[in-house]
């Protein structure tokens, strides 16, 4: 089969990468007031070119800045939206792992103004990335519009600003459409929407929580699909857009379980993106049968390589699983990646930098064996 020249690629990755020790120290120093924002920015500027080179050297056709300028994959973006502010208290999200439970506790969200884009979010970060790639396509990741709603629900809205939900949904879609257009003007040709909500909704416990706060859990995924479609309907020519769905990734821990069955038919047939990055690294992800709803032309990037643990997968096992997926969607519509990023938050997962590079190299080598 032919090598793909446009995103998503046969060997690809989700986006976030382990922060170097120097950058972690700089973040701690900035938080403690020992260095300025400009000094933190300088540390980021010095570390990002190296992580771009690493991605290119292992053979990836796409490269990110590792999300090195963020504390988390989504909250930095959400807090930068016009109309969104940090509220007192925290959003407590419980994550699970083999040893027990831990909590991720970002500041709460309060929508106290009309949702909008005041300045292009991550513009400087993307421009810096674009100026430092040599062989790879620069890839930018942003949280999907659904993440603005899923975390807080209607309770986060100031009723004086949004007494009804429909104007909120309309403004949210318009803001994201504006952001997409602005990124296109900067030369972004590979944009990924990261989304946990559409994966979480496959978990009955998550749907029960949505019902408990007074929303229609049985149809929320349809609203979310419509929100992304509204955001990308006027995408710039030449921009590939993918969606990454996972069930939580924080310090090698997870939130939700369940296959893609509940959302699959509506998601794969209805979401207007070029490809789907799907978490498939363990039994929590379910089987490949939901992929039968993938229409011709859509790419599925199988997240078969875990980013939560350092042990390297067997190439033969990865090839066998790709063959299993190909029973439901043609092999030419499949690609390979890690199941999530290596550091969805600044803390990162329980791997070393060498183990991270080995995982990425394994993805590249296995994809070459399968697709040529």
C-alpha positions as CSV (number, residue, x, y, z in Angstrom):
1,X,0.0,0.0,0.0
2,X,1.1,3.5,-0.7
3,X,2.7,5.8,2.0
4,X,0.2,8.5,3.1
5,X,1.3,12.0,2.3
6,X,-1.4,13.8,4.2
7,X,-2.7,13.5,7.8
8,X,-3.4,11.3,9.6
9,X,-0.4,9.2,8.8
10,X,0.2,5.5,9.0
11,X,2.4,6.0,12.0
12,X,1.1,8.9,14.0
13,X,0.8,10.0,17.6
14,X,-1.7,11.9,19.7
15,X,0.4,14.9,20.7
16,X,1.5,15.4,24.3
17,X,5.0,14.4,25.3
18,X,6.9,14.1,28.6
19,X,8.3,17.4,29.8
20,X,12.1,17.5,30.2
21,X,13.4,17.9,33.8
22,X,14.6,21.4,33.1
23,X,11.2,22.5,31.9
24,X,9.5,21.0,35.0
25,X,12.0,22.9,37.2
26,X,11.2,26.1,35.3
27,X,7.5,25.6,35.8
28,X,8.0,25.1,39.5
29,X,10.2,28.2,39.7
30,X,7.6,30.2,37.9
31,X,4.8,29.0,40.2
32,X,6.9,29.9,43.2
33,X,7.7,33.4,41.8
34,X,11.4,32.7,41.4
35,X,11.4,33.4,37.7
36,X,9.3,35.6,35.4
37,X,6.9,34.6,32.6
38,X,9.5,35.6,30.1
39,X,12.1,33.3,31.7
40,X,9.6,30.4,31.6
41,X,8.9,31.2,27.9
42,X,12.7,31.2,27.2
43,X,13.0,27.7,28.8
44,X,10.1,26.4,26.6
45,X,11.7,28.0,23.5
46,X,15.0,26.1,24.3
47,X,13.4,22.7,25.0
48,X,10.8,22.5,22.2
49,X,13.2,22.3,19.2
50,X,14.8,19.2,20.8
51,X,11.5,17.3,21.1
52,X,10.6,18.2,17.5
53,X,13.9,16.7,16.4
54,X,13.2,13.6,18.4
55,X,9.8,13.1,16.6
56,X,11.4,13.5,13.2
57,X,14.4,11.3,14.0
58,X,12.2,8.3,15.0
59,X,10.5,8.6,11.7
60,X,7.1,10.3,12.4
61,X,5.6,12.4,9.6
62,X,3.8,14.7,12.1
63,X,5.3,16.7,15.0
64,X,3.9,18.7,17.9
65,X,5.5,20.9,20.4
66,X,4.7,18.2,23.0
67,X,2.2,20.6,24.5
68,X,5.2,21.9,26.5
69,X,3.6,25.4,27.0
70,X,0.5,23.9,28.7
71,X,-0.3,22.6,32.2
72,X,-3.0,20.3,30.8
73,X,-4.2,19.3,27.4
74,X,-7.5,21.2,27.7
75,X,-7.8,23.6,30.5
76,X,-5.2,26.1,29.2
77,X,-7.3,26.5,26.0
78,X,-10.6,26.6,27.8
79,X,-9.5,29.3,30.3
80,X,-8.3,31.4,27.2
81,X,-11.7,31.5,25.7
82,X,-13.5,34.9,26.0
83,X,-16.3,34.6,28.4
84,X,-14.7,31.9,30.5
85,X,-13.1,32.5,33.9
86,X,-11.7,30.4,36.7
87,X,-14.2,30.0,39.5
88,X,-13.6,29.4,43.2
89,X,-13.2,25.7,44.0
90,X,-12.0,22.9,41.9
91,X,-13.4,20.3,39.5
92,X,-12.5,16.9,41.1
93,X,-12.1,14.2,38.5
94,X,-11.4,10.7,39.9
95,X,-8.9,8.6,37.9
96,X,-8.2,4.9,38.4
97,X,-5.1,2.7,38.2
98,X,-3.9,-0.7,39.4
99,X,-2.8,0.8,42.7
100,X,-6.0,2.7,43.5
101,X,-7.5,6.1,42.8
102,X,-6.1,9.6,42.3
103,X,-7.8,13.0,41.6
104,X,-7.2,15.7,39.0
105,X,-8.4,19.0,40.4
106,X,-8.2,21.9,38.0
107,X,-10.0,25.2,38.9
108,X,-13.7,25.3,38.2
109,X,-15.1,26.9,35.1
110,X,-17.5,29.9,35.1
111,X,-19.0,31.2,31.9
112,X,-19.7,34.9,32.8
113,X,-19.6,36.4,29.4
114,X,-20.5,35.6,25.8
115,X,-18.2,32.8,24.5
116,X,-15.8,34.2,21.9
117,X,-12.2,34.2,20.6
118,X,-10.5,37.4,21.7
119,X,-7.1,36.4,20.4
120,X,-6.1,33.3,18.4
121,X,-5.4,30.7,21.1
122,X,-2.0,29.0,20.9
123,X,-1.1,31.2,17.9
124,X,2.5,31.9,19.1
125,X,2.9,28.2,20.1
126,X,1.9,27.0,16.6
127,X,4.0,29.6,14.8
128,X,7.1,28.6,16.8
129,X,6.4,24.9,16.0
130,X,5.9,25.6,12.3
131,X,9.2,27.5,12.2
132,X,11.2,24.6,13.7
133,X,9.9,21.5,11.9
134,X,12.1,20.3,9.0
135,X,10.6,17.1,7.7
136,X,7.4,16.7,9.6
137,X,4.0,18.3,9.3
138,X,3.3,20.6,12.3
139,X,0.3,19.3,14.2
140,X,-1.7,21.4,16.7
141,X,-4.0,19.8,19.3
142,X,-6.9,21.7,21.0
143,X,-9.7,20.4,23.2
144,X,-13.0,19.9,21.3
145,X,-15.9,22.3,22.1
146,X,-17.6,19.6,24.0
147,X,-15.0,19.8,26.7
148,X,-16.2,23.3,27.6
149,X,-19.6,21.8,28.4
150,X,-18.9,18.3,29.7
151,X,-16.8,19.4,32.7
152,X,-19.4,21.8,34.3
153,X,-22.7,21.4,32.4
154,X,-25.4,24.0,32.7
155,X,-24.4,24.9,36.3
156,X,-21.3,26.7,35.0
157,X,-23.3,29.2,33.0
158,X,-24.2,32.6,34.5
159,X,-28.0,32.8,33.9
160,X,-27.7,36.5,33.3
161,X,-25.5,35.7,30.2
162,X,-27.1,32.5,29.1
163,X,-30.6,32.0,30.5
164,X,-31.1,29.3,27.8
165,X,-28.7,26.7,26.5
166,X,-29.2,27.2,22.7
167,X,-27.5,30.6,22.6
168,X,-24.6,29.1,24.5
169,X,-24.3,26.2,22.0
170,X,-24.4,28.7,19.1
171,X,-21.8,31.0,20.5
172,X,-19.5,28.0,21.4
173,X,-19.7,26.7,17.8
174,X,-19.1,30.2,16.3
175,X,-16.1,30.7,18.6
176,X,-14.5,27.4,17.5
177,X,-15.2,28.1,13.9
178,X,-13.4,31.4,14.3
179,X,-10.5,29.7,16.0
180,X,-10.3,27.1,13.1
181,X,-10.3,29.9,10.5
182,X,-7.6,31.8,12.4
183,X,-5.4,28.8,12.6
184,X,-5.8,28.2,8.9
185,X,-4.6,31.7,8.3
186,X,-1.4,30.9,10.3
187,X,-0.7,27.9,8.0
188,X,-2.1,25.1,10.2
189,X,-2.8,22.1,7.9
190,X,-3.2,19.4,10.7
191,X,-5.5,20.2,13.6
192,X,-6.7,17.7,16.1
193,X,-9.7,18.0,18.4
194,X,-9.1,16.1,21.7
195,X,-12.3,14.8,23.3
196,X,-12.9,12.6,26.3
197,X,-16.7,13.2,26.4
198,X,-17.6,11.1,23.4
199,X,-15.6,8.2,24.8
200,X,-16.9,8.7,28.4
201,X,-20.5,8.6,27.3
202,X,-20.0,4.9,26.4
203,X,-19.6,4.2,30.1
204,X,-23.0,3.7,31.9
205,X,-21.6,5.3,35.1
206,X,-20.8,8.5,33.2
207,X,-24.2,8.6,31.6
208,X,-25.8,8.2,35.0
209,X,-23.8,11.2,36.2
210,X,-25.1,13.3,33.2
211,X,-28.7,12.2,34.0
212,X,-28.1,13.1,37.6
213,X,-27.4,16.7,36.7
214,X,-30.6,17.0,34.7
215,X,-29.4,16.4,31.1
216,X,-30.4,13.9,28.4
217,X,-27.5,11.4,28.6
218,X,-29.1,9.2,25.8
219,X,-28.8,12.1,23.2
220,X,-25.9,14.2,24.5
221,X,-23.5,12.6,22.0
222,X,-25.7,13.8,19.2
223,X,-25.4,17.4,20.4
224,X,-21.6,17.0,20.7
225,X,-21.3,15.6,17.2
226,X,-23.3,18.6,15.9
227,X,-21.1,21.0,17.9
228,X,-17.9,19.7,16.3
229,X,-19.5,19.7,12.8
230,X,-20.5,23.4,13.2
231,X,-17.0,24.2,14.3
232,X,-15.3,22.6,11.2
233,X,-17.9,23.1,8.5
234,X,-16.0,26.1,7.0
235,X,-12.5,24.7,7.6
236,X,-9.8,26.2,5.3
237,X,-8.9,24.3,2.2
238,X,-6.1,21.9,2.8
239,X,-6.6,21.6,6.6
240,X,-7.0,18.0,7.8
241,X,-8.9,17.7,11.0
242,X,-8.9,14.6,13.3
243,X,-10.7,13.7,16.5
244,X,-9.0,11.9,19.4
245,X,-11.2,10.0,21.8
246,X,-9.9,8.6,25.0
247,X,-11.2,7.6,28.5
248,X,-8.9,9.8,30.5
249,X,-5.1,10.0,30.9
250,X,-3.5,11.5,34.0
251,X,-0.3,10.1,35.6
252,X,-0.9,6.7,33.9
253,X,-4.5,6.5,35.2
254,X,-7.9,6.5,33.5
255,X,-11.5,7.6,34.2
256,X,-14.0,5.6,32.1
257,X,-14.5,2.1,30.6
258,X,-16.5,0.7,27.8
259,X,-16.3,0.1,24.1
260,X,-17.4,2.6,21.5
261,X,-20.7,0.8,20.9
262,X,-23.1,3.5,22.4
263,X,-21.9,6.3,20.2
264,X,-20.4,4.4,17.2
265,X,-23.1,4.6,14.5
266,X,-23.7,8.3,15.0
267,X,-20.1,9.1,15.6
268,X,-18.4,7.4,12.7
269,X,-21.2,8.1,10.2
270,X,-21.9,11.7,11.3
271,X,-18.8,13.4,12.6
272,X,-17.2,15.5,9.8
273,X,-13.6,14.8,10.4
274,X,-10.9,13.2,8.3
275,X,-9.8,10.6,10.9
276,X,-10.4,9.2,14.4
277,X,-7.7,8.5,16.9
278,X,-9.2,5.7,19.1
279,X,-8.0,4.3,22.3
280,X,-7.5,0.5,21.9
281,X,-4.7,-0.5,24.3
282,X,-6.5,-2.8,26.7
283,X,-9.8,-4.5,27.5
284,X,-11.4,-1.3,28.8
285,X,-11.7,-0.1,25.2
286,X,-13.9,-3.0,24.0
287,X,-13.7,-4.7,20.7
288,X,-13.4,-3.6,17.1
289,X,-16.9,-4.4,16.0
290,X,-18.1,-0.7,16.3
291,X,-15.7,0.1,13.4
292,X,-18.2,-1.5,11.1
293,X,-19.9,1.9,11.0
294,X,-16.9,3.7,9.6
295,X,-17.8,5.0,6.1
296,X,-15.4,4.9,3.1
297,X,-12.8,7.6,3.1
298,X,-12.6,8.0,6.9
299,X,-9.3,7.0,8.6
300,X,-9.1,5.1,11.9
301,X,-5.9,5.5,13.8
302,X,-5.7,2.5,16.1
303,X,-4.2,3.5,19.5
304,X,-2.8,0.0,20.2
305,X,0.4,1.1,21.8
306,X,-0.2,2.2,25.4
307,X,1.3,5.4,26.7
308,X,0.5,4.5,30.3
309,X,3.1,1.8,30.8
310,X,6.8,1.5,29.7
311,X,6.7,-2.1,28.5
312,X,7.1,-2.4,24.8
313,X,4.3,-4.2,22.9
314,X,5.2,-7.1,20.6
315,X,5.2,-6.2,16.9
316,X,3.5,-9.5,16.1
317,X,0.7,-8.7,18.6
318,X,0.2,-5.3,17.1
319,X,0.0,-6.7,13.6
320,X,-2.5,-9.3,14.8
321,X,-4.7,-6.7,16.3
322,X,-4.5,-4.6,13.2
323,X,-5.6,-7.7,11.2
324,X,-8.6,-8.1,13.7
325,X,-9.6,-4.5,13.1
326,X,-9.4,-5.0,9.3
327,X,-12.3,-7.4,9.6
328,X,-14.5,-4.4,10.2
329,X,-12.9,-1.6,8.2
330,X,-10.5,-1.9,5.2
331,X,-6.8,-2.1,6.0
332,X,-6.2,0.9,3.8
333,X,-8.3,3.1,6.1
334,X,-6.3,2.1,9.2
335,X,-3.3,3.7,10.8
336,X,-1.3,3.1,14.1
337,X,-0.6,5.3,17.1
338,X,-0.3,5.5,20.8
339,X,-3.5,5.2,22.7
340,X,-3.2,8.8,24.1
341,X,-0.5,11.3,24.7
342,X,2.4,10.6,27.1
343,X,1.7,13.7,29.2
344,X,-1.8,15.0,29.0
345,X,-0.9,17.1,32.0
346,X,2.5,18.5,33.0
347,X,3.1,15.6,35.4
348,X,3.2,13.0,32.7
349,X,2.8,9.3,32.7
350,X,5.1,6.7,34.4
351,X,7.7,6.3,31.6
352,X,11.2,7.6,30.9
353,X,12.0,9.8,27.9
354,X,13.9,6.9,26.4
355,X,10.9,4.6,26.8
356,X,8.7,7.2,25.2
357,X,11.0,7.4,22.2
358,X,11.1,3.6,22.0
359,X,7.3,3.5,21.9
360,X,7.2,6.0,19.0
361,X,9.9,4.1,17.1
362,X,7.9,0.9,17.6
363,X,4.8,2.6,16.0
364,X,6.8,3.8,13.0
365,X,8.5,0.4,12.5
366,X,5.3,-1.6,12.8
367,X,3.4,0.7,10.5
368,X,6.2,0.3,7.9
369,X,6.0,-3.5,8.2
370,X,2.2,-3.4,7.7
371,X,1.7,-0.7,5.1
372,X,5.1,-0.3,3.5
